[in-house]
């Protein structure tokens, strides 16, 4: 049986990325707590998670095939019905795995 080990460099890189992500989140919250946010900015920030997901997954969908397109339909339907991005993404993940197995 092969021994599973973690390369210390890889572990360090993952830890550094986690610290950078945490610092970015805390820094953003700290800045926003000291600035008066207009309704327009608040509306823009509320749609930002969806825009980020679309910008990451959009090119993959364009290059995808029937399984990915069908899973995108599942994501759209679940997002429309639940209005919850994480639930829709999880449904899409399950759907794309299932559709790839079937198609």
MOPAC internal coordinates of N, CA, C and O (Angstrom, degrees):
PM7 1SCF
backbone

  N    0.0000 0     0.00 0     0.00 0    0    0    0
  C    1.4433 1     0.00 0     0.00 0    1    0    0
  C    1.5271 1   109.14 1     0.00 0    2    1    0
  O    1.2310 1   120.24 1   -43.62 1    3    2    1
  N    1.3076 1   117.15 1   136.38 1    3    2    1
  C    1.4616 1   121.32 1  -178.61 1    5    3    2
  C    1.5245 1   110.47 1   -74.50 1    6    5    3
  O    1.2310 1   121.81 1   -36.60 1    7    6    5
  N    1.3128 1   114.15 1   143.40 1    7    6    5
  C    1.4535 1   119.75 1   179.20 1    9    7    6
  C    1.5334 1   108.73 1   -86.42 1   10    9    7
  O    1.2310 1   121.41 1   -48.07 1   11   10    9
  N    1.3221 1   114.91 1   131.93 1   11   10    9
  C    1.4539 1   119.71 1   179.02 1   13   11   10
  C    1.5164 1   108.56 1   -96.41 1   14   13   11
  O    1.2310 1   120.69 1   -56.95 1   15   14   13
  N    1.3128 1   116.28 1   123.05 1   15   14   13
  C    1.4496 1   120.85 1   179.37 1   17   15   14
  C    1.5179 1   110.40 1  -131.17 1   18   17   15
  O    1.2310 1   121.09 1   -19.79 1   19   18   17
  N    1.2980 1   115.52 1   160.21 1   19   18   17
  C    1.4544 1   121.03 1   178.50 1   21   19   18
  C    1.5177 1   107.84 1  -110.59 1   22   21   19
  O    1.2310 1   121.14 1   -55.24 1   23   22   21
  N    1.3080 1   115.43 1   124.76 1   23   22   21
  C    1.4479 1   121.62 1   176.31 1   25   23   22
  C    1.5338 1   108.22 1   -67.57 1   26   25   23
  O    1.2310 1   118.98 1   -54.18 1   27   26   25
  N    1.3296 1   119.55 1   125.82 1   27   26   25
  C    1.4641 1   121.02 1  -179.08 1   29   27   26
  C    1.5331 1   113.19 1   -57.92 1   30   29   27
  O    1.2310 1   120.13 1   146.28 1   31   30   29
  N    1.3260 1   117.35 1   -33.72 1   31   30   29
  C    1.4586 1   120.05 1   178.09 1   33   31   30
  C    1.5277 1   110.65 1   -64.42 1   34   33   31
  O    1.2310 1   120.27 1   134.94 1   35   34   33
  N    1.3304 1   117.08 1   -45.06 1   35   34   33
  C    1.4629 1   121.56 1   179.69 1   37   35   34
  C    1.5253 1   109.86 1   -63.35 1   38   37   35
  O    1.2310 1   120.42 1   136.46 1   39   38   37
  N    1.3287 1   116.80 1   -43.54 1   39   38   37
  C    1.4626 1   120.30 1   178.02 1   41   39   38
  C    1.5275 1   110.51 1   -61.05 1   42   41   39
  O    1.2310 1   120.16 1   140.24 1   43   42   41
  N    1.3212 1   117.29 1   -39.76 1   43   42   41
  C    1.4616 1   120.75 1   178.18 1   45   43   42
  C    1.5119 1   112.66 1   -65.19 1   46   45   43
  O    1.2310 1   120.85 1   139.03 1   47   46   45
  N    1.3348 1   115.99 1   -40.97 1   47   46   45
  C    1.4656 1   120.08 1   178.58 1   49   47   46
  C    1.5206 1   110.34 1   -64.58 1   50   49   47
  O    1.2310 1   119.92 1   136.10 1   51   50   49
  N    1.3241 1   117.75 1   -43.90 1   51   50   49
  C    1.4647 1   121.32 1   178.88 1   53   51   50
  C    1.5286 1   109.96 1   -62.27 1   54   53   51
  O    1.2310 1   120.29 1   136.32 1   55   54   53
  N    1.3262 1   117.05 1   -43.68 1   55   54   53
  C    1.4668 1   120.61 1   178.34 1   57   55   54
  C    1.5298 1   110.82 1   -63.13 1   58   57   55
  O    1.2310 1   119.81 1   138.10 1   59   58   57
  N    1.3202 1   117.96 1   -41.90 1   59   58   57
  C    1.4622 1   121.19 1   178.87 1   61   59   58
  C    1.5306 1   111.10 1   -63.62 1   62   61   59
  O    1.2310 1   120.28 1   140.21 1   63   62   61
  N    1.3264 1   117.08 1   -39.79 1   63   62   61
  C    1.4632 1   119.86 1   177.45 1   65   63   62
  C    1.5238 1   111.21 1   -65.64 1   66   65   63
  O    1.2310 1   120.42 1   141.77 1   67   66   65
  N    1.3240 1   116.81 1   -38.23 1   67   66   65
  C    1.4593 1   120.33 1   177.84 1   69   67   66
  C    1.5222 1   110.83 1   -64.01 1   70   69   67
  O    1.2310 1   120.42 1   136.61 1   71   70   69
  N    1.3307 1   116.80 1   -43.39 1   71   70   69
  C    1.4674 1   120.72 1   178.76 1   73   71   70
  C    1.5279 1   110.24 1   -64.26 1   74   73   71
  O    1.2310 1   119.89 1   137.15 1   75   74   73
  N    1.3289 1   117.81 1   -42.85 1   75   74   73
  C    1.4657 1   121.02 1   179.11 1   77   75   74
  C    1.5262 1   111.31 1   -63.50 1   78   77   75
  O    1.2310 1   120.32 1   139.21 1   79   78   77
  N    1.3254 1   116.99 1   -40.79 1   79   78   77
  C    1.4567 1   120.82 1   178.25 1   81   79   78
  C    1.5214 1   110.59 1   -63.81 1   82   81   79
  O    1.2310 1   120.69 1   134.35 1   83   82   81
  N    1.3218 1   116.29 1   -45.65 1   83   82   81
  C    1.4615 1   121.02 1   179.31 1   85   83   82
  C    1.5277 1   110.50 1   -62.07 1   86   85   83
  O    1.2310 1   120.02 1   135.23 1   87   86   85
  N    1.3233 1   117.56 1   -44.77 1   87   86   85
  C    1.4667 1   121.55 1  -179.50 1   89   87   86
  C    1.5303 1   111.21 1   -63.42 1   90   89   87
  O    1.2310 1   120.56 1   141.19 1   91   90   89
  N    1.3197 1   116.53 1   -38.81 1   91   90   89
  C    1.4648 1   120.41 1   178.32 1   93   91   90
  C    1.5239 1   110.60 1   -64.39 1   94   93   91
  O    1.2310 1   120.54 1   135.46 1   95   94   93
  N    1.3080 1   116.58 1   -44.54 1   95   94   93
  C    1.4685 1   121.07 1  -179.90 1   97   95   94
  C    1.5247 1   110.71 1   -64.24 1   98   97   95
  O    1.2310 1   120.06 1   130.91 1   99   98   97
  N    1.3166 1   117.49 1   -49.09 1   99   98   97
  C    1.4640 1   121.56 1  -179.24 1  101   99   98
  C    1.5328 1   110.02 1   -64.53 1  102  101   99
  O    1.2310 1   119.97 1   138.42 1  103  102  101
  N    1.3332 1   117.65 1   -41.58 1  103  102  101
  C    1.4591 1   120.82 1   178.52 1  105  103  102
  C    1.5167 1   112.58 1   -61.75 1  106  105  103
  O    1.2310 1   120.88 1   137.45 1  107  106  105
  N    1.3172 1   115.91 1   -42.55 1  107  106  105
  C    1.4698 1   120.07 1   178.10 1  109  107  106
  C    1.5107 1   111.93 1   -63.98 1  110  109  107
  O    1.2310 1   120.41 1   136.57 1  111  110  109
  N    1.3311 1   116.83 1   -43.43 1  111  110  109
  C    1.4687 1   120.33 1   177.43 1  113  111  110
  C    1.5266 1   111.17 1   -64.18 1  114  113  111
  O    1.2310 1   120.70 1   140.80 1  115  114  113
  N    1.3284 1   116.27 1   -39.20 1  115  114  113
  C    1.4634 1   120.45 1   179.72 1  117  115  114
  C    1.5303 1   110.54 1   -64.11 1  118  117  115
  O    1.2310 1   120.58 1   135.51 1  119  118  117
  N    1.3312 1   116.49 1   -44.49 1  119  118  117
  C    1.4656 1   119.80 1   179.78 1  121  119  118
  C    1.5255 1   110.83 1   -64.94 1  122  121  119
  O    1.2310 1   120.31 1   135.07 1  123  122  121
  N    1.3245 1   117.02 1   -44.93 1  123  122  121
  C    1.4651 1   119.85 1  -178.86 1  125  123  122
  C    1.5263 1   112.50 1   -66.75 1  126  125  123
  O    1.2310 1   119.89 1   154.49 1  127  126  125
  N    1.3138 1   117.81 1   -25.51 1  127  126  125
  C    1.4710 1   119.90 1   178.44 1  129  127  126
  C    1.5237 1   111.16 1   -73.96 1  130  129  127
  O    1.2310 1   119.62 1   163.40 1  131  130  129
  N    1.3195 1   118.33 1   -16.60 1  131  130  129
  C    1.4641 1   122.37 1  -178.43 1  133  131  130
  C    1.5284 1   113.43 1  -105.69 1  134  133  131
  O    1.2310 1   120.39 1   178.88 1  135  134  133
  N    1.3159 1   116.87 1    -1.12 1  135  134  133
  C    1.4598 1   121.68 1  -178.52 1  137  135  134
  C    1.5212 1   108.49 1  -120.94 1  138  137  135
  O    1.2310 1   120.85 1   -41.05 1  139  138  137
  N    1.3211 1   115.97 1   138.95 1  139  138  137
  C    1.4611 1   119.11 1   175.49 1  141  139  138
  C    1.5279 1   108.27 1   -77.75 1  142  141  139
  O    1.2310 1   121.14 1   -58.02 1  143  142  141
  N    1.3106 1   115.42 1   121.98 1  143  142  141
  C    1.4594 1   121.56 1  -175.56 1  145  143  142
  C    1.5302 1   108.70 1   -96.58 1  146  145  143
  O    1.2310 1   121.28 1   -53.91 1  147  146  145
  N    1.3306 1   115.15 1   126.09 1  147  146  145
  C    1.4666 1   119.24 1   178.77 1  149  147  146
  C    1.5330 1   109.48 1   -75.29 1  150  149  147
  O    1.2310 1   121.68 1   -14.60 1  151  150  149
  N    1.3168 1   114.38 1   165.40 1  151  150  149
  C    1.4685 1   119.36 1   178.41 1  153  151  150
  C    1.5268 1   111.19 1   -61.44 1  154  153  151
  O    1.2310 1   121.06 1   144.84 1  155  154  153
  N    1.3205 1   115.57 1   -35.16 1  155  154  153
  C    1.4657 1   119.64 1  -179.51 1  157  155  154
  C    1.5336 1   111.21 1   -66.83 1  158  157  155
  O    1.2310 1   120.39 1   136.15 1  159  158  157
  N    1.3269 1   116.86 1   -43.85 1  159  158  157
  C    1.4683 1   120.68 1   177.99 1  161  159  158
  C    1.5247 1   109.99 1   -65.50 1  162  161  159
  O    1.2310 1   120.30 1   137.97 1  163  162  161
  N    1.3152 1   117.02 1   -42.03 1  163  162  161
  C    1.4669 1   120.48 1   179.09 1  165  163  162
  C    1.5274 1   111.12 1   -61.22 1  166  165  163
  O    1.2310 1   120.67 1   139.60 1  167  166  165
  N    1.3393 1   116.33 1   -40.40 1  167  166  165
  C    1.4662 1   119.85 1   177.66 1  169  167  166
  C    1.5228 1   110.64 1   -64.15 1  170  169  167
  O    1.2310 1   120.33 1   139.70 1  171  170  169
  N    1.3269 1   116.98 1   -40.30 1  171  170  169
  C    1.4626 1   120.55 1   178.07 1  173  171  170
  C    1.5091 1   112.37 1   -65.00 1  174  173  171
  O    1.2310 1   120.50 1   138.64 1  175  174  173
  N    1.3257 1   116.65 1   -41.36 1  175  174  173
  C    1.4648 1   120.40 1   178.97 1  177  175  174
  C    1.5219 1   112.25 1   -67.80 1  178  177  175
  O    1.2310 1   120.46 1   150.22 1  179  178  177
  N    1.3293 1   116.72 1   -29.78 1  179  178  177
  C    1.4688 1   119.14 1  -178.47 1  181  179  178
  C    1.5285 1   112.16 1   -70.12 1  182  181  179
  O    1.2310 1   119.74 1   152.65 1  183  182  181
  N    1.3355 1   118.10 1   -27.35 1  183  182  181
  C    1.4686 1   120.33 1   179.59 1  185  183  182
  C    1.5227 1   112.42 1   -96.78 1  186  185  183
  O    1.2310 1   119.92 1   178.73 1  187  186  185
  N    1.3100 1   117.76 1    -1.27 1  187  186  185
  C    1.4573 1   121.47 1  -176.71 1  189  187  186
  C    1.5323 1   113.97 1   -60.79 1  190  189  187
  O    1.2310 1   118.38 1   136.49 1  191  190  189
  N    1.3455 1   120.69 1   -43.51 1  191  190  189
  C    1.4721 1   118.43 1   179.41 1  193  191  190
  C    1.5285 1   113.04 1   -58.01 1  194  193  191
  O    1.2310 1   120.23 1   137.60 1  195  194  193
  N    1.3157 1   117.16 1   -42.40 1  195  194  193
  C    1.4598 1   119.71 1   178.57 1  197  195  194
  C    1.5151 1   112.40 1   -64.99 1  198  197  195
  O    1.2310 1   120.61 1   141.30 1  199  198  197
  N    1.3241 1   116.43 1   -38.70 1  199  198  197
  C    1.4619 1   120.37 1   179.10 1  201  199  198
  C    1.5208 1   111.23 1   -65.44 1  202  201  199
  O    1.2310 1   120.39 1   142.38 1  203  202  201
  N    1.3207 1   116.86 1   -37.62 1  203  202  201
  C    1.4638 1   120.50 1   178.40 1  205  203  202
  C    1.5245 1   110.38 1   -66.18 1  206  205  203
  O    1.2310 1   120.58 1   136.17 1  207  206  205
  N    1.3223 1   116.50 1   -43.83 1  207  206  205
  C    1.4622 1   120.33 1   179.27 1  209  207  206
  C    1.5287 1   110.57 1   -61.58 1  210  209  207
  O    1.2310 1   120.40 1   136.25 1  211  210  209
  N    1.3252 1   116.84 1   -43.75 1  211  210  209
  C    1.4638 1   120.20 1  -179.58 1  213  211  210
  C    1.5297 1   110.52 1   -64.86 1  214  213  211
  O    1.2310 1   120.19 1   140.33 1  215  214  213
  N    1.3347 1   117.25 1   -39.67 1  215  214  213
  C    1.4631 1   119.10 1  -179.36 1  217  215  214
  C    1.5197 1   112.47 1   -67.40 1  218  217  215
  O    1.2310 1   120.26 1   152.28 1  219  218  217
  N    1.3214 1   117.11 1   -27.72 1  219  218  217
  C    1.4662 1   120.71 1   178.37 1  221  219  218
  C    1.5254 1   111.05 1   -83.22 1  222  221  219
  O    1.2310 1   120.53 1   134.63 1  223  222  221
  N    1.3237 1   116.59 1   -45.37 1  223  222  221
  C    1.4616 1   120.21 1  -173.53 1  225  223  222
  C    1.5308 1   113.85 1   -88.56 1  226  225  223
  O    1.2310 1   119.82 1   160.62 1  227  226  225
  N    1.3206 1   117.96 1   -19.38 1  227  226  225
  C    1.4650 1   120.95 1  -178.88 1  229  227  226
  C    1.5153 1   113.82 1   -55.52 1  230  229  227
  O    1.2310 1   119.40 1   128.03 1  231  230  229
  N    1.3363 1   118.76 1   -51.97 1  231  230  229
  C    1.4720 1   119.23 1   178.50 1  233  231  230
  C    1.5300 1   113.10 1   -60.61 1  234  233  231
  O    1.2310 1   120.15 1   144.77 1  235  234  233
  N    1.3159 1   117.32 1   -35.23 1  235  234  233
  C    1.4693 1   120.24 1   177.20 1  237  235  234
  C    1.5302 1   110.67 1   -65.07 1  238  237  235
  O    1.2310 1   120.95 1   141.87 1  239  238  237
  N    1.3204 1   115.78 1   -38.13 1  239  238  237
  C    1.4588 1   119.91 1   179.57 1  241  239  238
  C    1.5299 1   110.83 1   -67.46 1  242  241  239
  O    1.2310 1   120.40 1   139.95 1  243  242  241
  N    1.3275 1   116.84 1   -40.05 1  243  242  241
  C    1.4681 1   120.68 1   178.57 1  245  243  242
  C    1.5247 1   110.52 1   -61.98 1  246  245  243
  O    1.2310 1   120.41 1   139.61 1  247  246  245
  N    1.3288 1   116.82 1   -40.39 1  247  246  245
  C    1.4711 1   120.98 1   179.89 1  249  247  246
  C    1.5217 1   113.02 1   -82.71 1  250  249  247
  O    1.2310 1   120.03 1   172.69 1  251  250  249
  N    1.3281 1   117.54 1    -7.31 1  251  250  249
  C    1.4623 1   121.61 1  -175.87 1  253  251  250
  C    1.5142 1   112.75 1   -78.26 1  254  253  251
  O    1.2310 1   122.16 1     2.07 1  255  254  253
  N    1.3186 1   113.47 1  -177.93 1  255  254  253
  C    1.4550 1   120.68 1   179.59 1  257  255  254
  C    1.5127 1   110.77 1  -120.23 1  258  257  255
  O    1.2310 1   120.09 1    20.26 1  259  258  257
  N    1.3127 1   117.43 1  -159.74 1  259  258  257
  C    1.4657 1   121.59 1  -176.71 1  261  259  258
  C    1.5304 1   114.15 1   -57.67 1  262  261  259
  O    1.2310 1   119.93 1   143.11 1  263  262  261
  N    1.3341 1   117.74 1   -36.89 1  263  262  261
  C    1.4664 1   119.86 1  -179.80 1  265  263  262
  C    1.5268 1   110.73 1   -64.42 1  266  265  263
  O    1.2310 1   120.33 1   136.41 1  267  266  265
  N    1.3174 1   116.98 1   -43.59 1  267  266  265
  C    1.4571 1   121.05 1  -179.73 1  269  267  266
  C    1.5270 1   111.40 1   -69.04 1  270  269  267
  O    1.2310 1   120.29 1   142.13 1  271  270  269
  N    1.3237 1   117.04 1   -37.87 1  271  270  269
  C    1.4657 1   120.49 1   179.53 1  273  271  270
  C    1.5294 1   110.51 1   -67.81 1  274  273  271
  O    1.2310 1   120.53 1   139.30 1  275  274  273
  N    1.3245 1   116.59 1   -40.70 1  275  274  273
  C    1.4645 1   119.64 1   177.94 1  277  275  274
  C    1.5302 1   110.39 1   -65.41 1  278  277  275
  O    1.2310 1   120.48 1   139.59 1  279  278  277
  N    1.3220 1   116.69 1   -40.41 1  279  278  277
  C    1.4653 1   120.03 1   177.82 1  281  279  278
  C    1.5273 1   110.88 1   -64.54 1  282  281  279
  O    1.2310 1   120.04 1   144.17 1  283  282  281
  N    1.3283 1   117.53 1   -35.83 1  283  282  281
  C    1.4628 1   120.88 1   176.27 1  285  283  282
  C    1.5268 1   110.33 1   -62.62 1  286  285  283
  O    1.2310 1   120.67 1   142.28 1  287  286  285
  N    1.3233 1   116.32 1   -37.72 1  287  286  285
  C    1.4679 1   120.10 1   175.28 1  289  287  286
  C    1.5204 1   111.77 1   -63.12 1  290  289  287
  O    1.2310 1   120.74 1   140.20 1  291  290  289
  N    1.3226 1   116.19 1   -39.80 1  291  290  289
  C    1.4652 1   120.48 1   176.68 1  293  291  290
  C    1.5318 1   109.91 1   -62.71 1  294  293  291
  O    1.2310 1   120.56 1   135.07 1  295  294  293
  N    1.3267 1   116.53 1   -44.93 1  295  294  293
  C    1.4690 1   120.72 1   179.06 1  297  295  294
  C    1.5256 1   110.34 1   -59.47 1  298  297  295
  O    1.2310 1   120.39 1   133.31 1  299  298  297
  N    1.3204 1   116.85 1   -46.69 1  299  298  297
  C    1.4685 1   120.46 1  -179.20 1  301  299  298
  C    1.5260 1   110.99 1   -61.49 1  302  301  299
  O    1.2310 1   120.51 1   136.97 1  303  302  301
  N    1.3213 1   116.63 1   -43.03 1  303  302  301
  C    1.4668 1   120.19 1  -179.44 1  305  303  302
  C    1.5277 1   111.03 1   -65.28 1  306  305  303
  O    1.2310 1   120.30 1   132.73 1  307  306  305
  N    1.3239 1   117.03 1   -47.27 1  307  306  305
  C    1.4715 1   120.49 1  -178.81 1  309  307  306
  C    1.5308 1   110.35 1   -65.11 1  310  309  307
  O    1.2310 1   120.03 1   139.90 1  311  310  309
  N    1.3255 1   117.54 1   -40.10 1  311  310  309
  C    1.4638 1   120.36 1   178.37 1  313  311  310
  C    1.5252 1   110.57 1   -63.74 1  314  313  311
  O    1.2310 1   120.52 1   139.90 1  315  314  313
  N    1.3137 1   116.62 1   -40.10 1  315  314  313
  C    1.4640 1   121.23 1   179.42 1  317  315  314
  C    1.5284 1   110.90 1   -65.40 1  318  317  315
  O    1.2310 1   120.66 1   137.71 1  319  318  317
  N    1.3480 1   116.34 1   -42.29 1  319  318  317
  C    1.4642 1   120.23 1  -176.55 1  321  319  318
  C    1.5313 1   113.20 1   -77.21 1  322  321  319
  O    1.2310 1   119.91 1   143.67 1  323  322  321
  N    1.3308 1   117.77 1   -36.33 1  323  322  321
  C    1.4670 1   120.05 1  -174.42 1  325  323  322
  C    1.5261 1   113.39 1  -102.74 1  326  325  323
  O    1.2310 1   120.19 1   157.10 1  327  326  325
  N    1.3367 1   117.24 1   -22.90 1  327  326  325
  C    1.4650 1   122.40 1  -175.41 1  329  327  326
  C    1.5283 1   111.45 1    58.40 1  330  329  327
  O    1.2310 1   120.86 1  -146.98 1  331  330  329
  N    1.3490 1   115.97 1    33.02 1  331  330  329
  C    1.4644 1   121.87 1   179.38 1  333  331  330
  C    1.5225 1   108.61 1  -129.02 1  334  333  331
  O    1.2310 1   121.31 1   -65.28 1  335  334  333
  N    1.3237 1   115.11 1   114.72 1  335  334  333
  C    1.4560 1   121.20 1  -174.99 1  337  335  334
  C    1.5325 1   112.60 1   -64.10 1  338  337  335
  O    1.2310 1   120.26 1   136.09 1  339  338  337
  N    1.3243 1   117.10 1   -43.91 1  339  338  337
  C    1.4610 1   119.70 1  -178.00 1  341  339  338
  C    1.5268 1   111.53 1   -64.40 1  342  341  339
  O    1.2310 1   120.12 1   138.58 1  343  342  341
  N    1.3134 1   117.38 1   -41.42 1  343  342  341
  C    1.4685 1   121.13 1   178.34 1  345  343  342
  C    1.5282 1   109.88 1   -63.18 1  346  345  343
  O    1.2310 1   120.61 1   138.75 1  347  346  345
  N    1.3300 1   116.44 1   -41.25 1  347  346  345
  C    1.4679 1   120.30 1   179.32 1  349  347  346
  C    1.5294 1   111.18 1   -65.14 1  350  349  347
  O    1.2310 1   120.31 1   138.50 1  351  350  349
  N    1.3336 1   117.01 1   -41.50 1  351  350  349
  C    1.4649 1   119.61 1   178.98 1  353  351  350
  C    1.5217 1   111.64 1   -65.98 1  354  353  351
  O    1.2310 1   120.12 1   140.02 1  355  354  353
  N    1.3138 1   117.37 1   -39.98 1  355  354  353
  C    1.4684 1   119.90 1   177.50 1  357  355  354
  C    1.5271 1   110.93 1   -64.97 1  358  357  355
  O    1.2310 1   120.59 1   139.66 1  359  358  357
  N    1.3262 1   116.48 1   -40.34 1  359  358  357
  C    1.4663 1   119.76 1   176.81 1  361  359  358
  C    1.5272 1   110.31 1   -62.99 1  362  361  359
  O    1.2310 1   120.49 1   140.11 1  363  362  361
  N    1.3213 1   116.66 1   -39.89 1  363  362  361
  C    1.4668 1   120.75 1   178.10 1  365  363  362
  C    1.5131 1   112.32 1   -65.34 1  366  365  363
  O    1.2310 1   120.50 1   141.33 1  367  366  365
  N    1.3250 1   116.65 1   -38.67 1  367  366  365
  C    1.4612 1   120.71 1   177.98 1  369  367  366
  C    1.5252 1   110.58 1   -62.27 1  370  369  367
  O    1.2310 1   120.71 1   132.69 1  371  370  369
  N    1.3112 1   116.25 1   -47.31 1  371  370  369
  C    1.4699 1   120.32 1   178.15 1  373  371  370
  C    1.5285 1   109.75 1   -63.49 1  374  373  371
  O    1.2310 1   120.60 1   138.76 1  375  374  373
  N    1.3297 1   116.46 1   -41.24 1  375  374  373
  C    1.4654 1   120.24 1  -178.41 1  377  375  374
  C    1.5215 1   111.99 1   -64.60 1  378  377  375
  O    1.2310 1   120.07 1   135.48 1  379  378  377
  N    1.3323 1   117.48 1   -44.52 1  379  378  377
  C    1.4774 1   118.75 1  -177.68 1  381  379  378
  C    1.5267 1   110.79 1   -66.62 1  382  381  379
  O    1.2310 1   119.97 1   143.64 1  383  382  381
  N    1.3102 1   117.65 1   -36.36 1  383  382  381
  C    1.4742 1   119.75 1   176.78 1  385  383  382
  C    1.5259 1   109.27 1   -65.16 1  386  385  383
  O    1.2310 1   120.49 1   135.78 1  387  386  385
  N    1.3116 1   116.67 1   -44.22 1  387  386  385
  C    1.4692 1   120.73 1   179.38 1  389  387  386
  C    1.5120 1   112.49 1   -65.23 1  390  389  387
  O    1.2310 1   120.44 1   133.89 1  391  390  389
  N    1.3338 1   116.76 1   -46.11 1  391  390  389
  C    1.4680 1   120.00 1  -179.67 1  393  391  390
  C    1.5236 1   111.95 1   -65.53 1  394  393  391
  O    1.2310 1   120.29 1   143.71 1  395  394  393
  N    1.3160 1   117.04 1   -36.29 1  395  394  393
  C    1.4783 1   119.03 1   177.81 1  397  395  394
  C    1.5184 1   110.79 1   -65.71 1  398  397  395
  O    1.2310 1   120.30 1   146.44 1  399  398  397
  N    1.3254 1   117.03 1   -33.56 1  399  398  397
  C    1.4637 1   120.45 1   178.08 1  401  399  398
  C    1.5277 1   110.80 1   -71.26 1  402  401  399
  O    1.2310 1   120.77 1   146.23 1  403  402  401
  N    1.3249 1   116.14 1   -33.77 1  403  402  401
  C    1.4661 1   120.11 1  -177.06 1  405  403  402
  C    1.5270 1   113.51 1   -86.22 1  406  405  403
  O    1.2310 1   120.61 1   143.38 1  407  406  405
  N    1.3215 1   116.45 1   -36.62 1  407  406  405
  C    1.4791 1   119.47 1  -173.80 1  409  407  406
  C    1.5001 1   112.61 1   -94.85 1  410  409  407
  O    1.2310 1   120.10 1   180.00 1  411  410  409

